[in-house]
């Protein structure tokens, strides 16, 4: 007879695998200096699971139905600003956008959702590592063109359903649709304090020569880092959503 504990672990592992993609281990070089690493140092990213798609409005509605403290109008201002779920006319999403990424969510609410699912928010290094893989048949320059096109285009009133952009690892919509929360969104700094540092961050913040006009990859990455650096955990925004991650050993998830 199968050990009940082993069955539960098998079931959880299967469930995670069914809705998440297992990301292979690899190396990633941060665009800016991270807190615990030197500038230019390569970071080893362990294998982990990442949601195939951003969390949708339908997914998030299920979460708040089970966790009433996160309903629109009930969340403390300590955990989400007044824009929380601002595109929901009532207490539920518009039927036209049920499969669109949920936005107007704070770091606290995104983190709570992932914990409810038995998962966690991805680390910045994990998110950026996966995001560095271009779509099948494309190269990094093609990918950067997509990103820069999204930065410059007029944003739609209603976001499309998930599944628009797919990278080589099978992860959808990291680029070209929304910004996404990561667990350590304030891990790097492009604020005024960084001007005191004699490194790349200082040059980038001041718009110095290291930010080359023809270096699209640097510009696209700088925009993401700059956006994250301006966030606070309770902020919400029209094009800011999230997805969840999980360690390969699910018992290691910080819940």
C-alpha positions in Angstrom: 0.0 0.0 0.0 1.4 3.5 -0.9 2.5 5.6 1.9 -0.1 8.5 2.2 2.7 11.1 2.6 4.4 9.9 -0.5 1.1 10.0 -2.4 0.5 13.6 -1.3 4.0 14.6 -2.4 3.5 12.9 -5.7 0.1 14.6 -6.2 1.5 18.1 -5.4 4.5 17.6 -7.6 2.3 16.4 -10.5 0.0 19.4 -10.0 2.8 21.8 -10.1 4.3 20.2 -13.2 1.0 20.3 -14.9 0.6 24.1 -14.7 4.3 25.1 -14.5 7.4 24.7 -16.6 10.5 23.2 -15.1 13.3 25.7 -15.8 16.8 24.1 -16.3 19.7 25.3 -14.2 22.0 27.8 -15.8 24.1 30.9 -15.5 22.9 34.5 -15.7 24.8 37.8 -15.6 22.8 40.6 -13.9 22.4 43.8 -15.9 23.1 45.9 -12.8 24.9 45.0 -9.6 22.8 43.0 -7.2 23.1 43.3 -3.4 25.0 40.1 -2.8 27.0 40.0 -6.0 29.8 42.0 -7.6 29.2 43.9 -10.8 29.7 41.6 -13.8 29.7 38.4 -11.7 27.8 35.5 -13.1 25.0 34.0 -11.0 24.2 30.4 -11.0 20.5 29.9 -11.2 19.2 26.6 -9.8 16.5 24.6 -11.6 13.0 25.7 -10.5 9.4 25.8 -11.7 7.8 28.9 -13.2 4.1 29.5 -14.1 3.6 29.0 -17.8 1.4 32.1 -17.9 0.9 35.2 -15.9 -1.8 34.9 -13.2 -5.1 35.7 -14.9 -8.1 37.7 -13.6 -10.1 34.5 -13.4 -7.3 32.9 -11.3 -7.1 35.8 -9.0 -10.9 36.0 -8.5 -10.8 32.4 -7.3 -8.1 33.5 -4.8 -10.1 36.4 -3.3 -13.3 34.3 -3.1 -11.3 32.0 -0.8 -9.5 34.8 0.9 -12.1 37.5 1.6 -9.5 39.9 3.2 -8.1 40.5 -0.3 -11.5 41.5 -1.9 -11.6 44.9 -3.6 -12.5 47.5 -1.0 -11.5 45.4 2.0 -7.7 45.4 1.7 -5.7 47.6 4.2 -3.9 50.5 2.7 -0.7 49.0 4.3 -0.9 46.2 1.7 -2.4 47.8 -1.4 -3.0 51.4 -2.5 -6.3 52.8 -3.6 -5.8 51.5 -7.2 -6.1 47.9 -6.1 -8.1 46.0 -8.8 -8.9 49.3 -10.3 -10.1 47.9 -13.6 -12.8 45.7 -11.9 -16.0 47.7 -12.1 -17.5 45.6 -9.3 -16.2 42.9 -7.0 -15.3 40.6 -10.0 -13.5 41.0 -13.3 -15.1 41.9 -16.6 -16.2 38.8 -18.5 -14.2 40.0 -21.5 -10.9 40.0 -19.6 -11.3 36.8 -17.5 -8.3 35.2 -19.3 -6.2 38.5 -19.3 -3.4 38.9 -16.8 -4.6 40.3 -13.5 -3.1 43.8 -12.9 -3.6 46.5 -10.3 -2.2 44.1 -7.7 0.4 44.9 -5.0 3.5 42.9 -4.1 1.7 41.9 -0.9 -1.4 40.6 -2.6 0.7 38.8 -5.3 2.8 37.2 -2.6 -0.3 36.1 -0.7 -1.7 34.5 -3.9 1.5 32.5 -4.5 1.6 31.3 -0.9 -2.1 30.3 -1.2 -1.1 28.2 -4.2 1.8 26.7 -2.2 4.3 28.6 -4.4 6.3 31.8 -4.2 7.1 34.9 -6.2 10.1 34.3 -8.5 13.4 35.9 -7.6 14.6 38.7 -9.9 17.5 36.5 -11.0 15.1 33.7 -11.9 12.7 35.9 -13.7 15.4 37.7 -15.7 17.2 34.4 -16.5 14.1 33.0 -18.0 13.3 36.2 -19.8 16.7 36.2 -21.5 15.6 33.3 -23.7 14.2 34.5 -27.0 11.2 32.9 -28.8 11.8 29.7 -30.9 13.6 30.6 -34.2 14.4 34.1 -33.0 17.5 35.6 -31.6 18.1 38.2 -28.7 18.0 41.1 -31.1 14.5 40.0 -32.3 13.4 39.7 -28.7 14.7 43.2 -27.8 12.8 44.6 -30.8 9.6 43.1 -29.4 10.3 44.6 -26.0 11.1 48.1 -27.3 8.1 48.0 -29.5 5.9 47.3 -26.5 7.6 50.1 -24.6 6.7 52.6 -27.4 3.3 51.4 -28.4 0.0 52.8 -27.2 -1.3 50.4 -24.5 -4.8 48.9 -25.0 -7.7 49.7 -22.7 -8.2 45.9 -22.2 -5.3 43.5 -22.1 -5.6 40.5 -24.4 -5.8 36.9 -23.2 -2.6 35.3 -22.1 -0.6 33.3 -24.7 0.6 36.1 -26.9 4.3 35.7 -26.6 6.2 32.4 -26.0 9.9 32.0 -25.4 12.2 29.1 -26.1 11.6 27.5 -22.7 7.8 27.5 -23.2 7.1 30.5 -20.9 4.5 32.9 -22.1 4.1 36.7 -22.0 7.1 37.8 -20.0 7.5 40.5 -22.6 5.1 42.5 -24.6 2.1 42.5 -22.3 2.7 43.6 -18.7 5.3 44.3 -16.0 5.6 41.6 -13.3 6.4 41.6 -9.6 9.4 39.6 -8.4 10.0 38.7 -4.8 13.1 40.9 -4.4 12.0 43.8 -6.6 14.1 46.2 -4.6 17.3 44.1 -4.8 19.0 46.6 -7.1 19.1 50.4 -7.0 19.0 53.0 -9.7 18.1 55.8 -7.3 20.1 58.9 -6.5 22.1 57.0 -3.8 23.7 54.9 -6.5 25.3 58.0 -8.0 27.9 57.8 -5.3 29.1 54.4 -6.7 31.8 54.4 -9.3 30.3 51.6 -11.3 27.8 50.9 -14.1 24.8 51.8 -12.0 26.0 55.4 -11.6 26.5 55.9 -15.3 23.2 54.4 -16.2 21.2 56.5 -13.7 22.9 59.7 -14.9 22.3 58.7 -18.6 26.1 58.4 -19.2 28.0 57.0 -22.1 27.6 53.4 -20.9 23.9 53.5 -21.9 24.6 53.4 -25.7 21.9 54.6 -28.0 22.3 51.6 -30.3 22.5 49.0 -27.5 18.8 47.9 -27.4 19.5 45.1 -25.0 20.9 47.5 -22.4 18.0 49.9 -22.8 15.3 47.2 -22.5 16.9 45.8 -19.3 17.5 49.3 -17.9 13.8 50.1 -18.2 12.8 47.0 -16.3 15.3 47.6 -13.5 14.4 51.3 -13.4 10.7 50.4 -13.1 11.2 48.0 -10.3 13.5 50.4 -8.4 10.6 52.9 -8.2 8.1 50.4 -6.7 6.9 50.1 -3.2 5.2 46.9 -1.9 1.8 48.4 -1.7 1.8 50.0 -5.2 -0.6 48.9 -7.9 -0.5 49.8 -11.6 -2.5 49.2 -14.7 0.1 47.1 -16.4 1.7 45.5 -13.3 0.9 41.8 -12.7 2.7 38.7 -11.6 3.3 34.9 -11.9 4.4 32.4 -9.4 7.5 30.1 -9.0 8.3 27.0 -7.0 11.5 25.3 -6.0 12.1 21.8 -7.5 11.8 20.6 -3.9 8.4 22.1 -3.0 9.1 21.7 0.7 11.7 24.5 0.4 9.2 27.1 -0.7 9.0 30.0 1.8 5.4 29.8 3.0 
